[in-house]
Amino acid sequence: QVQVVEFGGGLVQPGGSLRLSCTASGFYFKLYTMSWYRQAPGKERELVAAISGVGGSTDYADSVKGRFTISRDNAKNTMYLQMNNLKPEEAAVYFCKASWRSRDYWGQGTQVTVSS
């Protein structure tokens, strides 16, 4: 059974940091490109960052470059997103996605609130 689960959301002040985790099971994790998306109320879901399965190359949305870092630990079937200097407009539900060929698996999302 495929499972993709996000952890680590919560409330953080503007300028603060948060680390999200995504654990996966039920598929060959190291093959899959893993991505973080976010969706704020009334807005479309957008890609935040992605990391390939083989080689671990990364890609970021322009808005988060230099502040967010995506990483993965294939031995633990886990992906991370370190978010620094968070902005209020980055409050959203953050989703994890696993992709390989035509297969996409999504997590249920974790809420990130950025507020003082």
Summary of the structure (lengths in Angstrom):
residues: 116
radius of gyration: 13.4
end to end distance: 39.9
largest distance: 41.8
contacts: 350
relative contact order: 0.32
helix: 10%
strand: 53%
